[in-house]
Amino acid sequence: MVEKRTRKIEYLNIAELKSVISEILKSCNPYFTSKYVILTALLTGMGPGKIGGLTWDDINFIFNTISINQSWNVAKKDFKPLKTKASKELLKSTIGCSTSSVSFPTKIA
């Protein structure tokens, strides 16, 4: 008889998530982008493929939006189109390293 293994997945609660984000915001540095990648993942729910597919043209700092237009193909080390039209998104956020307030982005398109 084969024993079935199950794995319990634990998620951060809102207080823990805010604490992690607060710590990251304290030490943001534009020369080190890894913290921005972590913030993007935490606040948008985007996976590594979509985050890797972002370019600076996808980020509008005036309107605080992120356009998701492509993803990153790790195997080919190149951009690839999104799987479906529904995957294209425009996210709005009010987060920045100059503020201590955190709000979760909303999908606007």
mmCIF file of the C-alpha atoms, coordinates in Angstrom:
data_MODEL
# 
_entry.id   MODEL 
# 
loop_
_atom_site.group_PDB 
_atom_site.id 
_atom_site.type_symbol 
_atom_site.label_atom_id 
_atom_site.label_alt_id 
_atom_site.label_comp_id 
_atom_site.label_asym_id 
_atom_site.label_entity_id 
_atom_site.label_seq_id 
_atom_site.pdbx_PDB_ins_code 
_atom_site.Cartn_x 
_atom_site.Cartn_y 
_atom_site.Cartn_z 
_atom_site.occupancy 
_atom_site.B_iso_or_equiv 
_atom_site.pdbx_formal_charge 
_atom_site.auth_seq_id 
_atom_site.auth_comp_id 
_atom_site.auth_asym_id 
_atom_site.auth_atom_id 
_atom_site.pdbx_PDB_model_num 
ATOM 1   C CA . MET A 1 1   ? 0.000  0.000  0.000   1.00 0.00 ? 1   MET A CA 1 
ATOM 2   C CA . VAL A 1 2   ? 1.320  3.434  -0.989  1.00 0.00 ? 2   VAL A CA 1 
ATOM 3   C CA . GLU A 1 3   ? 1.093  6.089  1.670   1.00 0.00 ? 3   GLU A CA 1 
ATOM 4   C CA . LYS A 1 4   ? -0.375 9.328  0.371   1.00 0.00 ? 4   LYS A CA 1 
ATOM 5   C CA . ARG A 1 5   ? 1.610  12.385 1.376   1.00 0.00 ? 5   ARG A CA 1 
ATOM 6   C CA . THR A 1 6   ? -0.028 15.717 1.862   1.00 0.00 ? 6   THR A CA 1 
ATOM 7   C CA . ARG A 1 7   ? 1.627  19.008 2.434   1.00 0.00 ? 7   ARG A CA 1 
ATOM 8   C CA . LYS A 1 8   ? 0.044  21.737 4.509   1.00 0.00 ? 8   LYS A CA 1 
ATOM 9   C CA . ILE A 1 9   ? 0.463  25.111 2.865   1.00 0.00 ? 9   ILE A CA 1 
ATOM 10  C CA . GLU A 1 10  ? 0.656  28.047 5.223   1.00 0.00 ? 10  GLU A CA 1 
ATOM 11  C CA . TYR A 1 11  ? 0.142  31.615 4.100   1.00 0.00 ? 11  TYR A CA 1 
ATOM 12  C CA . LEU A 1 12  ? 1.087  34.881 5.727   1.00 0.00 ? 12  LEU A CA 1 
ATOM 13  C CA . ASN A 1 13  ? -1.811 36.589 7.450   1.00 0.00 ? 13  ASN A CA 1 
ATOM 14  C CA . ILE A 1 14  ? -2.476 40.286 6.827   1.00 0.00 ? 14  ILE A CA 1 
ATOM 15  C CA . ALA A 1 15  ? -0.499 41.432 9.891   1.00 0.00 ? 15  ALA A CA 1 
ATOM 16  C CA . GLU A 1 16  ? 2.515  39.315 8.890   1.00 0.00 ? 16  GLU A CA 1 
ATOM 17  C CA . LEU A 1 17  ? 2.287  40.519 5.300   1.00 0.00 ? 17  LEU A CA 1 
ATOM 18  C CA . LYS A 1 18  ? 2.199  44.170 6.391   1.00 0.00 ? 18  LYS A CA 1 
ATOM 19  C CA . SER A 1 19  ? 5.181  43.554 8.674   1.00 0.00 ? 19  SER A CA 1 
ATOM 20  C CA . VAL A 1 20  ? 7.248  42.024 5.845   1.00 0.00 ? 20  VAL A CA 1 
ATOM 21  C CA . ILE A 1 21  ? 6.298  44.863 3.501   1.00 0.00 ? 21  ILE A CA 1 
ATOM 22  C CA . SER A 1 22  ? 7.144  47.470 6.150   1.00 0.00 ? 22  SER A CA 1 
ATOM 23  C CA . GLU A 1 23  ? 10.612 45.965 6.639   1.00 0.00 ? 23  GLU A CA 1 
ATOM 24  C CA . ILE A 1 24  ? 11.242 45.911 2.895   1.00 0.00 ? 24  ILE A CA 1 
ATOM 25  C CA . LEU A 1 25  ? 10.123 49.540 2.514   1.00 0.00 ? 25  LEU A CA 1 
ATOM 26  C CA . LYS A 1 26  ? 12.593 50.644 5.201   1.00 0.00 ? 26  LYS A CA 1 
ATOM 27  C CA . SER A 1 27  ? 15.519 49.585 3.042   1.00 0.00 ? 27  SER A CA 1 
ATOM 28  C CA . CYS A 1 28  ? 14.452 50.137 -0.572  1.00 0.00 ? 28  CYS A CA 1 
ATOM 29  C CA . ASN A 1 29  ? 17.366 50.999 -2.815  1.00 0.00 ? 29  ASN A CA 1 
ATOM 30  C CA . PRO A 1 30  ? 16.938 51.607 -6.565  1.00 0.00 ? 30  PRO A CA 1 
ATOM 31  C CA . TYR A 1 31  ? 20.333 49.998 -7.191  1.00 0.00 ? 31  TYR A CA 1 
ATOM 32  C CA . PHE A 1 32  ? 19.161 46.655 -5.777  1.00 0.00 ? 32  PHE A CA 1 
ATOM 33  C CA . THR A 1 33  ? 15.952 45.490 -7.441  1.00 0.00 ? 33  THR A CA 1 
ATOM 34  C CA . SER A 1 34  ? 15.347 42.219 -5.608  1.00 0.00 ? 34  SER A CA 1 
ATOM 35  C CA . LYS A 1 35  ? 13.277 43.911 -2.900  1.00 0.00 ? 35  LYS A CA 1 
ATOM 36  C CA . TYR A 1 36  ? 11.108 45.534 -5.553  1.00 0.00 ? 36  TYR A CA 1 
ATOM 37  C CA . VAL A 1 37  ? 10.527 42.111 -7.118  1.00 0.00 ? 37  VAL A CA 1 
ATOM 38  C CA . ILE A 1 38  ? 9.450  40.737 -3.736  1.00 0.00 ? 38  ILE A CA 1 
ATOM 39  C CA . LEU A 1 39  ? 7.120  43.709 -3.165  1.00 0.00 ? 39  LEU A CA 1 
ATOM 40  C CA . THR A 1 40  ? 5.608  43.260 -6.608  1.00 0.00 ? 40  THR A CA 1 
ATOM 41  C CA . ALA A 1 41  ? 4.952  39.581 -5.933  1.00 0.00 ? 41  ALA A CA 1 
ATOM 42  C CA . LEU A 1 42  ? 3.472  40.205 -2.486  1.00 0.00 ? 42  LEU A CA 1 
ATOM 43  C CA . LEU A 1 43  ? 1.235  43.076 -3.548  1.00 0.00 ? 43  LEU A CA 1 
ATOM 44  C CA . THR A 1 44  ? 0.037  41.806 -6.909  1.00 0.00 ? 44  THR A CA 1 
ATOM 45  C CA . GLY A 1 45  ? 0.078  38.035 -6.618  1.00 0.00 ? 45  GLY A CA 1 
ATOM 46  C CA . MET A 1 46  ? 2.073  37.933 -9.846  1.00 0.00 ? 46  MET A CA 1 
ATOM 47  C CA . GLY A 1 47  ? 4.263  34.902 -10.350 1.00 0.00 ? 47  GLY A CA 1 
ATOM 48  C CA . PRO A 1 48  ? 7.902  34.921 -11.419 1.00 0.00 ? 48  PRO A CA 1 
ATOM 49  C CA . GLY A 1 49  ? 7.081  34.584 -15.127 1.00 0.00 ? 49  GLY A CA 1 
ATOM 50  C CA . LYS A 1 50  ? 4.927  37.718 -15.238 1.00 0.00 ? 50  LYS A CA 1 
ATOM 51  C CA . ILE A 1 51  ? 7.271  39.685 -13.001 1.00 0.00 ? 51  ILE A CA 1 
ATOM 52  C CA . GLY A 1 52  ? 10.221 38.657 -15.187 1.00 0.00 ? 52  GLY A CA 1 
ATOM 53  C CA . GLY A 1 53  ? 8.278  39.832 -18.217 1.00 0.00 ? 53  GLY A CA 1 
ATOM 54  C CA . LEU A 1 54  ? 7.956  43.378 -16.920 1.00 0.00 ? 54  LEU A CA 1 
ATOM 55  C CA . THR A 1 55  ? 9.965  46.155 -18.521 1.00 0.00 ? 55  THR A CA 1 
ATOM 56  C CA . TRP A 1 56  ? 10.297 49.750 -17.360 1.00 0.00 ? 56  TRP A CA 1 
ATOM 57  C CA . ASP A 1 57  ? 7.799  50.708 -20.081 1.00 0.00 ? 57  ASP A CA 1 
ATOM 58  C CA . ASP A 1 58  ? 5.185  48.606 -18.238 1.00 0.00 ? 58  ASP A CA 1 
ATOM 59  C CA . ILE A 1 59  ? 5.463  50.711 -15.092 1.00 0.00 ? 59  ILE A CA 1 
ATOM 60  C CA . ASN A 1 60  ? 3.777  54.096 -15.072 1.00 0.00 ? 60  ASN A CA 1 
ATOM 61  C CA . PHE A 1 61  ? 5.009  56.054 -12.062 1.00 0.00 ? 61  PHE A CA 1 
ATOM 62  C CA . ILE A 1 62  ? 2.693  58.997 -12.756 1.00 0.00 ? 62  ILE A CA 1 
ATOM 63  C CA . PHE A 1 63  ? -0.518 56.938 -12.600 1.00 0.00 ? 63  PHE A CA 1 
ATOM 64  C CA . ASN A 1 64  ? 0.940  54.192 -10.346 1.00 0.00 ? 64  ASN A CA 1 
ATOM 65  C CA . THR A 1 65  ? 0.024  51.406 -12.733 1.00 0.00 ? 65  THR A CA 1 
ATOM 66  C CA . ILE A 1 66  ? 1.651  48.206 -13.927 1.00 0.00 ? 66  ILE A CA 1 
ATOM 67  C CA . SER A 1 67  ? 0.746  46.800 -17.346 1.00 0.00 ? 67  SER A CA 1 
ATOM 68  C CA . ILE A 1 68  ? 1.188  43.068 -17.791 1.00 0.00 ? 68  ILE A CA 1 
ATOM 69  C CA . ASN A 1 69  ? 1.842  42.421 -21.487 1.00 0.00 ? 69  ASN A CA 1 
ATOM 70  C CA . GLN A 1 70  ? 4.244  39.462 -21.618 1.00 0.00 ? 70  GLN A CA 1 
ATOM 71  C CA . SER A 1 71  ? 6.004  36.913 -19.469 1.00 0.00 ? 71  SER A CA 1 
ATOM 72  C CA . TRP A 1 72  ? 9.533  35.554 -19.184 1.00 0.00 ? 72  TRP A CA 1 
ATOM 73  C CA . ASN A 1 73  ? 10.472 32.143 -20.540 1.00 0.00 ? 73  ASN A CA 1 
ATOM 74  C CA . VAL A 1 74  ? 13.251 30.862 -18.280 1.00 0.00 ? 74  VAL A CA 1 
ATOM 75  C CA . ALA A 1 75  ? 14.163 27.940 -20.552 1.00 0.00 ? 75  ALA A CA 1 
ATOM 76  C CA . LYS A 1 76  ? 14.634 30.124 -23.648 1.00 0.00 ? 76  LYS A CA 1 
ATOM 77  C CA . LYS A 1 77  ? 15.815 33.179 -21.704 1.00 0.00 ? 77  LYS A CA 1 
ATOM 78  C CA . ASP A 1 78  ? 13.462 35.381 -23.677 1.00 0.00 ? 78  ASP A CA 1 
ATOM 79  C CA . PHE A 1 79  ? 10.114 37.094 -23.434 1.00 0.00 ? 79  PHE A CA 1 
ATOM 80  C CA . LYS A 1 80  ? 7.017  35.201 -24.513 1.00 0.00 ? 80  LYS A CA 1 
ATOM 81  C CA . PRO A 1 81  ? 3.410  36.235 -25.105 1.00 0.00 ? 81  PRO A CA 1 
ATOM 82  C CA . LEU A 1 82  ? 0.874  35.673 -22.367 1.00 0.00 ? 82  LEU A CA 1 
ATOM 83  C CA . LYS A 1 83  ? -1.138 32.452 -22.578 1.00 0.00 ? 83  LYS A CA 1 
ATOM 84  C CA . THR A 1 84  ? -4.552 34.126 -22.867 1.00 0.00 ? 84  THR A CA 1 
ATOM 85  C CA . LYS A 1 85  ? -5.984 37.567 -23.548 1.00 0.00 ? 85  LYS A CA 1 
ATOM 86  C CA . ALA A 1 86  ? -7.402 37.496 -20.022 1.00 0.00 ? 86  ALA A CA 1 
ATOM 87  C CA . SER A 1 87  ? -3.827 37.350 -18.710 1.00 0.00 ? 87  SER A CA 1 
ATOM 88  C CA . LYS A 1 88  ? -3.230 40.931 -19.866 1.00 0.00 ? 88  LYS A CA 1 
ATOM 89  C CA . GLU A 1 89  ? -3.864 43.175 -16.907 1.00 0.00 ? 89  GLU A CA 1 
ATOM 90  C CA . LEU A 1 90  ? -3.488 46.738 -15.764 1.00 0.00 ? 90  LEU A CA 1 
ATOM 91  C CA . LEU A 1 91  ? -2.916 47.030 -12.012 1.00 0.00 ? 91  LEU A CA 1 
ATOM 92  C CA . LYS A 1 92  ? -3.152 50.242 -9.990  1.00 0.00 ? 92  LYS A CA 1 
ATOM 93  C CA . SER A 1 93  ? -1.303 50.696 -6.727  1.00 0.00 ? 93  SER A CA 1 
ATOM 94  C CA . THR A 1 94  ? -0.481 53.446 -4.262  1.00 0.00 ? 94  THR A CA 1 
ATOM 95  C CA . ILE A 1 95  ? 2.661  51.869 -2.856  1.00 0.00 ? 95  ILE A CA 1 
ATOM 96  C CA . GLY A 1 96  ? 6.050  53.443 -3.077  1.00 0.00 ? 96  GLY A CA 1 
ATOM 97  C CA . CYS A 1 97  ? 9.240  53.522 -1.088  1.00 0.00 ? 97  CYS A CA 1 
ATOM 98  C CA . SER A 1 98  ? 8.546  57.097 -0.077  1.00 0.00 ? 98  SER A CA 1 
ATOM 99  C CA . THR A 1 99  ? 5.419  56.149 1.867   1.00 0.00 ? 99  THR A CA 1 
ATOM 100 C CA . SER A 1 100 ? 4.782  54.005 4.887   1.00 0.00 ? 100 SER A CA 1 
ATOM 101 C CA . SER A 1 101 ? 1.190  53.248 3.930   1.00 0.00 ? 101 SER A CA 1 
ATOM 102 C CA . VAL A 1 102 ? 0.531  50.081 2.003   1.00 0.00 ? 102 VAL A CA 1 
ATOM 103 C CA . SER A 1 103 ? -2.496 49.323 -0.103  1.00 0.00 ? 103 SER A CA 1 
ATOM 104 C CA . PHE A 1 104 ? -3.109 46.339 -2.285  1.00 0.00 ? 104 PHE A CA 1 
ATOM 105 C CA . PRO A 1 105 ? -3.340 47.028 -6.027  1.00 0.00 ? 105 PRO A CA 1 
ATOM 106 C CA . THR A 1 106 ? -6.599 46.752 -7.850  1.00 0.00 ? 106 THR A CA 1 
ATOM 107 C CA . LYS A 1 107 ? -7.175 45.360 -11.311 1.00 0.00 ? 107 LYS A CA 1 
ATOM 108 C CA . ILE A 1 108 ? -8.476 48.173 -13.526 1.00 0.00 ? 108 ILE A CA 1 
ATOM 109 C CA . ALA A 1 109 ? -8.463 46.486 -16.927 1.00 0.00 ? 109 ALA A CA 1 
# 
